[in-house]
Amino acid sequence: MRADFGNRSVHETRLLELFLAHEAASVAARNVADWMAPQKRAVAKWYAPAHARIVWQPLGVVGIIAPWNYPILLAAGPLVGALSAGNRVLIKTSEHAPQTGEAFAALIATIFASDHVSVIGGEAEVAQAFAALPLDHLLFTGSTTNGKSVMRAAADNLTPVTLELGGKSPAIVGPDADLDVSAARIMTGKCSNAGQTCVAPDYVLVPEGSEEAFLTAARAAVARRYPRLAGNPDYTTIVSDRHVRRLAGYLADARARGARIVPLHPRETEIDPATRMIPPLAVLAVSDSMQIMQDEIFGPLLPIRTYRTLDDAIAYVNARPRPLALYYFGDSKPESERVIAQTISGGVTLNDTMLHVAQDDLPFGGVGPSGMGAYHGRDGFERFSHKKPIFAQARRNLLGLFEPPYGSRFDALFRLLMR
């Protein structure tokens, strides 16, 4: 992984990929017998004494297209769900993390027969061909733009899809929030994997007049975590030169349109193209015309906007495509519940970032442009299963009373039914 990224924090890899994948497998192993148990369902009184139940069946072959940013977790996590439901699985690893993909494929080959689970690599054209296969279900994790292409390719085979996309996930700092705590936790979410996370806080909404206090707290949090950035094994670098240029382009465009770029590290303030290190940078005085406020950032750049009232912050979020995640910081339960009730997002973490994704008993997925379908834990088992309804008729039943020839008896019974 470090070879693919330039530098990838070993500890972040262990915590954010290996631990979460291990936990997903452990939860499934402990609970899959309960998940797959048939479910009794009610039968309307007119059909008594018949019985009804739901049984779970595998869909068949599930395809998983994994991304580069969490190449182990986002291959292994869906794999756990698909296997718990009894499927065979074909995984396409990302061409942007080829060495991790090769290592993962070699490991999988020591555990599963190739006709049970198989892992393939290859460039973008392989992924396009993969999405066009006649699979029984396809899960894709990646950008909204690529998600549209995957869905188009799957449509020819009527392959059902689960799309885990992204978007601009906002962090709202409430009027009563502790700025030190809020800033520290937002920067943890923004700096983990150098912001290359689909649920990283994309931009922050802070109460008008609190920008400088938030910046001060954010700088202190970054300095505590990263005494230095260059050569620091704990600070992940950007995955490719193309993404470095993309992020540098956001800064240049924002600066040209009047934004103020504020370094959040006390000493290291410039992009290093040679090592692909980008320091955490705040972007103030942003406007919707800037590219950084239109695209998902996927890097350690943090636009900061202000709001006058919480209603204004909610309105700002609702005027934009529905995000994959939303974060609210504040101690007022009525205000946090109002944000939850009046906004739509894939998931929410209160007073922290990203942690809803780590809960195996909560579904993970987007809504609208941030994705469709959800998995994790029981929801993953159900996502990759066919819920087959079974109705068992009794030898003696009342339906014979409704057979032809129709007449007064039918009319009387029908009046009884409709009462």
Kinemage of the C-alpha trace (Angstrom):
@kinemage 1
@onewidth
@group {chain A} dominant
@subgroup {mainchain}
@vectorlist {calphas} color= white
{ca met a 1} P 0.000 0.000 0.000
{ca arg a 2} L 2.843 2.348 0.808
{ca ala a 3} L 4.321 1.639 -2.622
{ca asp a 4} L 1.026 2.589 -4.274
{ca phe a 5} L 0.516 5.796 -2.278
{ca gly a 6} L 4.119 7.013 -1.961
{ca asn a 7} L 3.494 7.065 1.777
{ca arg a 8} L 0.522 5.441 3.472
{ca ser a 9} L 0.362 5.546 7.247
{ca val a 10} L 0.813 1.980 8.479
{ca his a 11} L -1.225 2.738 11.584
{ca glu a 12} L -4.100 4.232 9.592
{ca thr a 13} L -4.045 1.168 7.343
{ca arg a 14} L -4.240 -1.116 10.354
{ca leu a 15} L -7.019 0.861 12.025
{ca leu a 16} L -9.120 2.050 9.079
{ca glu a 17} L -8.761 -0.990 6.819
{ca leu a 18} L -7.571 -4.151 8.521
{ca phe a 19} L -9.431 -3.660 11.796
{ca leu a 20} L -12.706 -2.626 10.131
{ca ala a 21} L -12.538 -5.523 7.654
{ca his a 22} L -11.737 -7.952 10.475
{ca glu a 23} L -14.612 -6.577 12.543
{ca ala a 24} L -17.039 -6.945 9.621
{ca ala a 25} L -16.031 -10.583 9.164
{ca ser a 26} L -16.253 -11.269 12.902
{ca val a 27} L -19.735 -9.729 13.154
{ca ala a 28} L -20.929 -11.762 10.168
{ca ala a 29} L -19.464 -15.003 11.519
{ca arg a 30} L -21.213 -14.495 14.858
{ca asn a 31} L -24.580 -13.505 13.433
{ca val a 32} L -25.058 -15.058 10.000
{ca ala a 33} L -26.999 -18.038 11.384
{ca asp a 34} L -29.562 -15.640 12.837
{ca trp a 35} L -29.637 -13.490 9.682
{ca met a 36} L -30.343 -16.462 7.422
{ca ala a 37} L -33.085 -17.969 9.614
{ca pro a 38} L -36.480 -18.012 7.850
{ca gln a 39} L -38.837 -15.279 9.002
{ca lys a 40} L -42.451 -16.040 9.800
{ca arg a 41} L -44.892 -13.595 8.243
{ca ala a 42} L -48.540 -12.996 9.037
{ca val a 43} L -51.340 -14.397 6.892
{ca ala a 44} L -54.561 -12.410 6.580
{ca lys a 45} L -57.415 -14.039 8.485
{ca trp a 46} L -59.293 -14.819 5.271
{ca tyr a 47} L -56.477 -17.188 4.215
{ca ala a 48} L -56.154 -19.045 7.528
{ca pro a 49} L -54.954 -21.638 8.382
{ca ala a 50} L -52.287 -21.140 5.677
{ca his a 51} L -48.736 -20.149 6.626
{ca ala a 52} L -46.278 -17.624 5.179
{ca arg a 53} L -42.549 -17.125 5.587
{ca ile a 54} L -39.521 -15.483 4.038
{ca val a 55} L -36.454 -17.522 3.109
{ca trp a 56} L -33.132 -16.019 2.073
{ca gln a 57} L -31.320 -17.257 -1.018
{ca pro a 58} L -28.028 -16.233 -2.618
{ca leu a 59} L -28.319 -14.052 -5.694
{ca gly a 60} L -25.618 -16.007 -7.516
{ca val a 61} L -22.454 -14.192 -8.618
{ca val a 62} L -21.773 -10.782 -7.088
{ca gly a 63} L -19.329 -8.376 -8.718
{ca ile a 64} L -17.397 -5.830 -6.637
{ca ile a 65} L -15.485 -2.923 -8.182
{ca ala a 66} L -13.193 -1.626 -5.449
{ca pro a 67} L -11.627 1.861 -5.354
{ca trp a 68} L -8.040 2.888 -4.712
{ca asn a 69} L -8.477 4.994 -1.580
{ca tyr a 70} L -9.276 2.094 0.780
{ca pro a 71} L -8.322 -0.816 -1.473
{ca ile a 72} L -8.535 -3.518 1.213
{ca leu a 73} L -11.561 -2.411 3.241
{ca leu a 74} L -13.725 -1.586 0.240
{ca ala a 75} L -12.989 -4.948 -1.349
{ca ala a 76} L -13.138 -7.070 1.815
{ca gly a 77} L -16.168 -5.332 3.357
{ca pro a 78} L -18.549 -6.038 0.460
{ca leu a 79} L -16.962 -9.489 0.096
{ca val a 80} L -18.028 -10.319 3.668
{ca gly a 81} L -21.619 -9.330 2.888
{ca ala a 82} L -21.709 -11.272 -0.363
{ca leu a 83} L -20.200 -14.407 1.176
{ca ser a 84} L -22.446 -14.273 4.238
{ca ala a 85} L -25.387 -14.436 1.836
{ca gly a 86} L -23.885 -17.496 0.122
{ca asn a 87} L -22.771 -15.966 -3.171
{ca arg a 88} L -19.758 -16.458 -5.378
{ca val a 89} L -17.779 -13.258 -5.837
{ca leu a 90} L -15.686 -11.602 -8.533
{ca ile a 91} L -13.635 -8.565 -7.452
{ca lys a 92} L -12.036 -5.937 -9.690
{ca thr a 93} L -9.283 -4.061 -7.854
{ca ser a 94} L -8.282 -0.512 -8.729
{ca glu a 95} L -5.687 0.213 -11.382
{ca his a 96} L -4.533 3.133 -9.174
{ca ala a 97} L -3.422 0.751 -6.389
{ca pro a 98} L -1.955 -2.108 -8.454
{ca gln a 99} L 0.533 -3.491 -5.937
{ca thr a 100} L -2.079 -3.631 -3.187
{ca gly a 101} L -4.423 -5.317 -5.644
{ca glu a 102} L -1.819 -7.957 -6.492
{ca ala a 103} L -1.161 -8.663 -2.812
{ca phe a 104} L -4.877 -8.906 -2.081
{ca ala a 105} L -5.428 -11.262 -5.022
{ca ala a 106} L -2.583 -13.506 -3.877
{ca leu a 107} L -3.988 -13.637 -0.346
{ca ile a 108} L -7.522 -14.429 -1.535
{ca ala a 109} L -6.157 -17.225 -3.730
{ca thr a 110} L -4.736 -18.948 -0.632
{ca ile a 111} L -8.167 -18.982 1.019
{ca phe a 112} L -10.796 -19.518 -1.681
{ca ala a 113} L -11.079 -21.631 -4.789
{ca ser a 114} L -11.014 -19.490 -7.925
{ca asp a 115} L -14.619 -20.424 -8.788
{ca his a 116} L -15.727 -19.231 -5.337
{ca val a 117} L -13.900 -15.894 -5.020
{ca ser a 118} L -11.664 -14.479 -7.719
{ca val a 119} L -9.774 -11.178 -7.883
{ca ile a 120} L -8.651 -9.472 -11.075
{ca gly a 121} L -6.705 -6.294 -11.763
{ca gly a 122} L -6.237 -4.343 -14.954
{ca glu a 123} L -6.758 -0.846 -16.287
{ca ala a 124} L -9.933 1.180 -16.733
{ca glu a 125} L -11.065 -0.764 -19.811
{ca val a 126} L -11.114 -3.947 -17.701
{ca ala a 127} L -13.401 -2.220 -15.204
{ca gln a 128} L -15.699 -1.177 -18.068
{ca ala a 129} L -15.868 -4.758 -19.331
{ca phe a 130} L -16.388 -5.995 -15.772
{ca ala a 131} L -19.428 -3.718 -15.303
{ca ala a 132} L -20.928 -5.107 -18.521
{ca leu a 133} L -20.810 -8.741 -17.332
{ca pro a 134} L -24.148 -10.518 -16.749
{ca leu a 135} L -23.719 -10.564 -12.967
{ca asp a 136} L -26.465 -11.159 -10.424
{ca his a 137} L -25.525 -8.008 -8.503
{ca leu a 138} L -22.841 -5.358 -8.892
{ca leu a 139} L -21.423 -3.130 -6.159
{ca phe a 140} L -19.328 -0.163 -7.238
{ca thr a 141} L -17.476 2.269 -4.991
{ca gly a 142} L -16.125 5.404 -6.646
{ca ser a 143} L -17.029 8.785 -8.067
{ca thr a 144} L -20.511 9.871 -9.081
{ca thr a 145} L -19.358 10.310 -12.699
{ca asn a 146} L -17.965 6.777 -12.892
{ca gly a 147} L -21.040 5.477 -11.064
{ca lys a 148} L -23.212 6.690 -13.932
{ca ser a 149} L -21.041 4.804 -16.431
{ca val a 150} L -21.219 1.638 -14.330
{ca met a 151} L -24.991 1.878 -14.079
{ca arg a 152} L -25.312 2.344 -17.846
{ca ala a 153} L -23.134 -0.708 -18.498
{ca ala a 154} L -25.072 -2.837 -15.992
{ca ala a 155} L -28.423 -1.785 -17.470
{ca asp a 156} L -27.937 -3.870 -20.626
{ca asn a 157} L -28.062 -7.013 -18.468
{ca leu a 158} L -30.590 -5.611 -15.996
{ca thr a 159} L -27.942 -6.201 -13.351
{ca pro a 160} L -29.069 -4.634 -10.065
{ca val a 161} L -26.481 -2.232 -8.694
{ca thr a 162} L -25.376 -0.835 -5.366
{ca leu a 163} L -23.500 2.413 -5.918
{ca glu a 164} L -21.354 3.819 -3.124
{ca leu a 165} L -20.387 7.228 -4.433
{ca gly a 166} L -19.490 10.411 -2.587
{ca gly a 167} L -20.146 14.094 -2.907
{ca lys a 168} L -19.550 17.074 -0.682
{ca ser a 169} L -20.198 15.969 2.895
{ca pro a 170} L -20.725 19.039 5.108
{ca ala a 171} L -19.703 19.564 8.726
{ca ile a 172} L -21.934 22.039 10.541
{ca val a 173} L -20.484 23.577 13.682
{ca gly a 174} L -23.524 24.526 15.773
{ca pro a 175} L -23.914 27.818 17.643
{ca asp a 176} L -23.219 26.132 21.008
{ca ala a 177} L -20.434 23.808 19.843
{ca asp a 178} L -17.062 23.627 21.558
{ca leu a 179} L -14.804 25.012 18.798
{ca asp a 180} L -11.658 23.278 20.083
{ca val a 181} L -13.300 19.855 20.135
{ca ser a 182} L -15.145 20.412 16.860
{ca ala a 183} L -12.065 21.618 14.995
{ca ala a 184} L -9.913 18.762 16.304
{ca arg a 185} L -12.390 16.090 15.245
{ca ile a 186} L -13.037 17.692 11.872
{ca met a 187} L -9.296 17.819 11.204
{ca thr a 188} L -8.974 14.150 12.173
{ca gly a 189} L -11.552 13.338 9.513
{ca lys a 190} L -9.895 15.671 7.002
{ca cys a 191} L -6.324 14.485 7.567
{ca ser a 192} L -6.945 10.738 7.834
{ca asn a 193} L -5.668 9.243 4.582
{ca ala a 194} L -4.924 12.880 3.616
{ca gly a 195} L -8.638 13.466 3.087
{ca gln a 196} L -8.856 10.734 0.441
{ca thr a 197} L -11.994 9.313 2.019
{ca cys a 198} L -15.510 9.334 0.569
{ca val a 199} L -17.007 10.346 3.937
{ca ala a 200} L -14.322 12.891 4.880
{ca pro a 201} L -15.771 16.274 5.880
{ca asp a 202} L -15.637 18.160 2.594
{ca tyr a 203} L -16.383 21.669 3.850
{ca val a 204} L -17.304 23.344 7.137
{ca leu a 205} L -20.123 25.713 8.029
{ca val a 206} L -19.294 27.802 11.128
{ca pro a 207} L -21.276 30.571 12.861
{ca glu a 208} L -20.514 34.029 11.524
{ca gly a 209} L -17.685 35.632 13.487
{ca ser a 210} L -16.113 32.371 14.658
{ca glu a 211} L -13.857 31.729 11.651
{ca glu a 212} L -10.620 32.858 13.291
{ca ala a 213} L -11.292 30.917 16.483
{ca phe a 214} L -12.013 27.817 14.417
{ca leu a 215} L -8.782 28.310 12.431
{ca thr a 216} L -6.760 28.678 15.628
{ca ala a 217} L -8.228 25.465 17.023
{ca ala a 218} L -7.681 23.635 13.721
{ca arg a 219} L -4.027 24.710 13.584
{ca ala a 220} L -3.466 23.515 17.141
{ca ala a 221} L -5.053 20.145 16.363
{ca val a 222} L -2.898 19.630 13.257
{ca ala a 223} L 0.290 20.636 15.115
{ca arg a 224} L -0.444 18.137 17.917
{ca arg a 225} L -0.982 15.278 15.507
{ca tyr a 226} L 1.759 16.055 12.997
{ca pro a 227} L 4.853 17.831 14.403
{ca arg a 228} L 6.162 17.604 10.851
{ca leu a 229} L 4.639 16.584 7.526
{ca ala a 230} L 7.547 15.966 5.159
{ca gly a 231} L 8.764 12.424 5.658
{ca asn a 232} L 6.285 11.806 8.462
{ca pro a 233} L 5.178 8.141 8.262
{ca asp a 234} L 1.890 9.088 9.952
{ca tyr a 235} L 0.838 11.546 7.223
{ca thr a 236} L -0.374 9.909 4.012
{ca thr a 237} L 0.563 11.386 0.652
{ca ile a 238} L -1.672 11.871 -2.396
{ca val a 239} L -2.054 8.750 -4.496
{ca ser a 240} L -0.932 10.118 -7.896
{ca asp a 241} L 0.515 13.101 -9.719
{ca arg a 242} L -2.826 13.591 -11.449
{ca his a 243} L -4.606 14.045 -8.141
{ca val a 244} L -1.895 16.442 -6.917
{ca arg a 245} L -2.460 18.566 -10.033
{ca arg a 246} L -6.224 18.395 -9.520
{ca leu a 247} L -5.992 19.623 -5.925
{ca ala a 248} L -3.449 22.327 -6.844
{ca gly a 249} L -5.867 23.431 -9.563
{ca tyr a 250} L -8.645 23.868 -6.998
{ca leu a 251} L -6.384 26.156 -4.982
{ca ala a 252} L -5.320 28.190 -8.003
{ca asp a 253} L -8.906 28.615 -9.163
{ca ala a 254} L -10.088 29.600 -5.678
{ca arg a 255} L -7.249 32.095 -5.205
{ca ala a 256} L -7.956 33.647 -8.613
{ca arg a 257} L -11.603 34.095 -7.633
{ca gly a 258} L -10.789 35.866 -4.384
{ca ala a 259} L -10.409 33.094 -1.815
{ca arg a 260} L -7.889 33.266 1.012
{ca ile a 261} L -5.681 30.183 1.490
{ca val a 262} L -4.638 29.652 5.109
{ca pro a 263} L -2.045 26.978 6.052
{ca leu a 264} L -3.093 24.782 8.954
{ca his a 265} L 0.388 23.472 9.735
{ca pro a 266} L 2.763 25.865 11.534
{ca arg a 267} L 5.802 25.158 9.337
{ca glu a 268} L 4.926 23.274 6.187
{ca thr a 269} L 2.626 25.287 3.985
{ca glu a 270} L 3.431 24.355 0.379
{ca ile a 271} L 2.602 21.424 -1.864
{ca asp a 272} L 5.588 19.162 -2.562
{ca pro a 273} L 4.985 17.664 -6.030
{ca ala a 274} L 8.051 15.416 -5.755
{ca thr a 275} L 6.680 13.485 -2.773
{ca arg a 276} L 2.982 14.251 -3.491
{ca met a 277} L 2.633 15.729 -0.005
{ca ile a 278} L -0.121 18.322 0.377
{ca pro a 279} L -0.378 20.006 3.782
{ca pro a 280} L -3.765 20.716 5.361
{ca leu a 281} L -4.980 24.052 3.984
{ca ala a 282} L -8.083 26.057 4.851
{ca val a 283} L -9.834 27.996 2.092
{ca leu a 284} L -11.815 31.045 3.222
{ca ala a 285} L -14.067 33.508 1.387
{ca val a 286} L -15.213 30.733 -0.922
{ca ser a 287} L -18.045 31.109 -3.409
{ca asp a 288} L -20.137 28.580 -5.272
{ca ser a 289} L -18.472 29.600 -8.550
{ca met a 290} L -15.194 28.034 -7.391
{ca gln a 291} L -14.347 24.528 -8.527
{ca ile a 292} L -13.466 23.559 -4.962
{ca met a 293} L -17.116 24.157 -3.983
{ca gln a 294} L -18.464 22.135 -6.906
{ca asp a 295} L -16.382 18.953 -6.922
{ca glu a 296} L -15.771 16.442 -4.164
{ca ile a 297} L -12.339 17.500 -2.883
{ca phe a 298} L -10.794 14.159 -1.843
{ca gly a 299} L -7.779 15.803 -0.269
{ca pro a 300} L -6.638 17.822 2.780
{ca leu a 301} L -8.193 21.120 1.612
{ca leu a 302} L -10.931 22.535 3.854
{ca pro a 303} L -13.268 25.271 2.597
{ca ile a 304} L -14.848 27.252 5.434
{ca arg a 305} L -18.144 29.095 5.033
{ca thr a 306} L -20.082 31.071 7.613
{ca tyr a 307} L -23.788 31.180 8.409
{ca arg a 308} L -25.971 33.568 10.417
{ca thr a 309} L -28.620 31.149 11.669
{ca leu a 310} L -28.865 27.393 11.798
{ca asp a 311} L -31.750 27.641 9.329
{ca asp a 312} L -29.328 29.279 6.886
{ca ala a 313} L -26.869 26.397 7.281
{ca ile a 314} L -29.621 23.831 6.723
{ca ala a 315} L -30.846 25.731 3.661
{ca tyr a 316} L -27.310 25.812 2.224
{ca val a 317} L -26.952 22.034 2.556
{ca asn a 318} L -30.414 21.382 1.126
{ca ala a 319} L -29.767 23.563 -1.924
{ca arg a 320} L -27.035 21.144 -3.019
{ca pro a 321} L -26.901 17.477 -4.068
{ca arg a 322} L -27.567 15.080 -1.211
{ca pro a 323} L -24.278 14.170 0.470
{ca leu a 324} L -22.985 10.766 1.486
{ca ala a 325} L -22.429 11.961 5.069
{ca leu a 326} L -23.354 14.922 7.254
{ca tyr a 327} L -21.713 15.976 10.510
{ca tyr a 328} L -23.204 18.191 13.185
{ca phe a 329} L -21.352 19.509 16.232
{ca gly a 330} L -23.235 20.923 19.207
{ca asp a 331} L -24.673 20.076 22.618
{ca ser a 332} L -28.275 21.062 21.922
{ca lys a 333} L -30.306 17.939 21.219
{ca pro a 334} L -33.254 19.902 19.719
{ca glu a 335} L -30.866 21.572 17.267
{ca ser a 336} L -29.114 18.349 16.281
{ca glu a 337} L -32.475 16.605 15.836
{ca arg a 338} L -33.639 19.522 13.686
{ca val a 339} L -30.600 19.135 11.441
{ca ile a 340} L -31.220 15.382 11.162
{ca ala a 341} L -34.931 15.856 10.393
{ca gln a 342} L -34.531 18.713 7.914
{ca thr a 343} L -31.600 17.445 5.837
{ca ile a 344} L -31.174 14.325 3.710
{ca ser a 345} L -27.857 12.477 3.611
{ca gly a 346} L -26.570 8.938 3.394
{ca gly a 347} L -25.625 8.900 7.078
{ca val a 348} L -24.893 11.161 10.045
{ca thr a 349} L -22.322 11.330 12.821
{ca leu a 350} L -22.964 13.770 15.655
{ca asn a 351} L -20.029 15.468 17.396
{ca asp a 352} L -17.456 13.570 15.359
{ca thr a 353} L -16.764 12.495 11.781
{ca met a 354} L -16.902 9.233 9.821
{ca leu a 355} L -17.664 6.952 12.772
{ca his a 356} L -21.153 5.942 11.593
{ca val a 357} L -19.379 4.000 8.837
{ca ala a 358} L -17.556 1.863 11.414
{ca gln a 359} L -20.794 0.566 12.982
{ca asp a 360} L -21.628 -2.852 11.583
{ca asp a 361} L -25.198 -2.663 12.843
{ca leu a 362} L -25.852 0.496 10.800
{ca pro a 363} L -26.333 0.422 7.024
{ca phe a 364} L -23.797 2.330 4.961
{ca gly a 365} L -24.810 3.933 1.701
{ca gly a 366} L -25.703 7.112 -0.109
{ca val a 367} L -28.845 8.745 -1.377
{ca gly a 368} L -29.441 10.398 -4.734
{ca pro a 369} L -26.136 11.500 -6.321
{ca ser a 370} L -24.160 10.059 -3.399
{ca gly a 371} L -25.304 6.533 -4.169
{ca met a 372} L -28.031 3.920 -3.937
{ca gly a 373} L -28.363 0.854 -1.777
{ca ala a 374} L -26.630 0.137 1.520
{ca tyr a 375} L -24.666 -2.671 3.112
{ca his a 376} L -22.687 -3.593 6.285
{ca gly a 377} L -23.703 -6.274 8.772
{ca arg a 378} L -27.246 -7.564 8.425
{ca asp a 379} L -27.932 -4.949 5.764
{ca gly a 380} L -25.077 -6.396 3.705
{ca phe a 381} L -26.462 -9.906 4.056
{ca glu a 382} L -29.875 -8.676 2.912
{ca arg a 383} L -28.413 -6.576 0.086
{ca phe a 384} L -26.791 -9.637 -1.482
{ca ser a 385} L -29.710 -12.019 -0.846
{ca his a 386} L -32.982 -12.709 -2.571
{ca lys a 387} L -35.831 -12.436 -0.084
{ca lys a 388} L -38.084 -15.227 -1.314
{ca pro a 389} L -41.699 -15.185 -0.073
{ca ile a 390} L -43.300 -18.580 0.594
{ca phe a 391} L -47.045 -19.162 1.033
{ca ala a 392} L -48.144 -22.632 2.169
{ca gln a 393} L -51.823 -23.411 1.626
{ca ala a 394} L -53.687 -25.641 4.103
{ca arg a 395} L -55.659 -28.688 3.041
{ca arg a 396} L -58.848 -27.113 4.360
{ca asn a 397} L -59.366 -23.391 3.748
{ca leu a 398} L -62.055 -20.811 3.072
{ca leu a 399} L -61.123 -19.925 -0.502
{ca gly a 400} L -63.474 -22.569 -1.901
{ca leu a 401} L -66.357 -20.340 -0.793
{ca phe a 402} L -65.268 -17.771 -3.384
{ca glu a 403} L -65.237 -20.067 -6.408
{ca pro a 404} L -67.767 -19.923 -9.285
{ca pro a 405} L -70.633 -20.113 -9.878
{ca tyr a 406} L -70.987 -16.681 -8.286
{ca gly a 407} L -74.259 -15.635 -6.733
{ca ser a 408} L -75.834 -14.454 -3.522
{ca arg a 409} L -73.374 -16.353 -1.355
{ca phe a 410} L -70.448 -14.551 -3.012
{ca asp a 411} L -72.194 -11.181 -2.608
{ca ala a 412} L -72.772 -11.773 1.106
{ca leu a 413} L -69.187 -12.899 1.659
{ca phe a 414} L -67.829 -9.947 -0.315
{ca arg a 415} L -69.818 -7.530 1.826
{ca leu a 416} L -68.241 -9.224 4.845
{ca leu a 417} L -64.752 -8.851 3.344
{ca met a 418} L -65.235 -5.142 2.691
{ca arg a 419} L -66.783 -4.346 6.081
